[in-house]
Amino acid sequence: MNTKKPSKMAMVAGRCLQEAVQEEFKRKALLGQYVIINRNGKACRVSAKQALKIAKAK
């Protein structure tokens, strides 16, 4: 198990990636499109609107 703390650059990169994904989900939600997410190790197609709700709950 890795017990090292992530570097500052890794943390910033992770936040940047999360923001980019959230922006894309917002665009797709406005267009009424679906996104593919991972649920319990399986690919699952859900509406972008629902995916945004799931992301905000975390």
C-alpha positions as CSV (number, residue, x, y, z in Angstrom):
1,M,0.0,0.0,0.0
2,N,1.3,3.4,-0.9
3,T,1.5,5.7,2.2
4,K,3.2,8.6,0.5
5,K,1.3,11.9,0.5
6,P,0.7,13.2,-3.1
7,S,2.9,16.1,-4.2
8,K,1.4,19.6,-4.5
9,M,1.6,19.4,-8.3
10,A,-0.3,16.1,-8.3
11,M,-3.0,17.6,-6.1
12,V,-3.4,20.6,-8.4
13,A,-3.5,18.4,-11.4
14,G,-6.2,16.3,-9.8
15,R,-8.3,19.3,-9.0
16,C,-7.8,20.6,-12.6
17,L,-9.0,17.3,-14.0
18,Q,-12.1,17.2,-11.8
19,E,-13.0,20.8,-12.9
20,A,-12.6,19.9,-16.6
21,V,-14.8,16.8,-16.2
22,Q,-17.4,18.7,-14.4
23,E,-17.5,21.4,-17.1
24,E,-17.9,18.7,-19.8
25,F,-20.8,17.2,-17.8
26,K,-22.5,20.6,-17.6
27,R,-22.2,21.0,-21.4
28,K,-23.6,17.6,-22.0
29,A,-26.4,18.2,-19.5
30,L,-27.5,21.3,-21.4
31,L,-27.6,19.3,-24.6
32,G,-29.5,16.4,-23.0
33,Q,-26.7,13.9,-23.7
34,Y,-25.5,10.9,-21.8
35,V,-22.1,10.2,-20.2
36,I,-20.4,6.9,-19.4
37,I,-19.3,6.5,-15.8
38,N,-17.8,3.7,-13.7
39,R,-20.2,2.1,-11.2
40,N,-19.0,-0.9,-9.1
41,G,-16.3,-1.7,-11.7
42,K,-18.7,-1.6,-14.7
43,A,-19.3,1.0,-17.4
44,C,-22.7,2.6,-17.0
45,R,-24.6,5.1,-19.3
46,V,-26.4,7.8,-17.3
47,S,-27.7,11.2,-18.2
48,A,-25.2,14.0,-17.7
49,K,-27.7,15.7,-15.5
50,Q,-27.8,12.7,-13.2
51,A,-24.0,12.4,-13.2
52,L,-23.7,16.0,-12.1
53,K,-26.0,15.3,-9.1
54,I,-23.9,12.2,-8.2
55,A,-20.7,14.3,-8.4
56,K,-22.1,17.1,-6.2
57,A,-23.2,14.6,-3.6
58,K,-19.6,13.4,-3.1
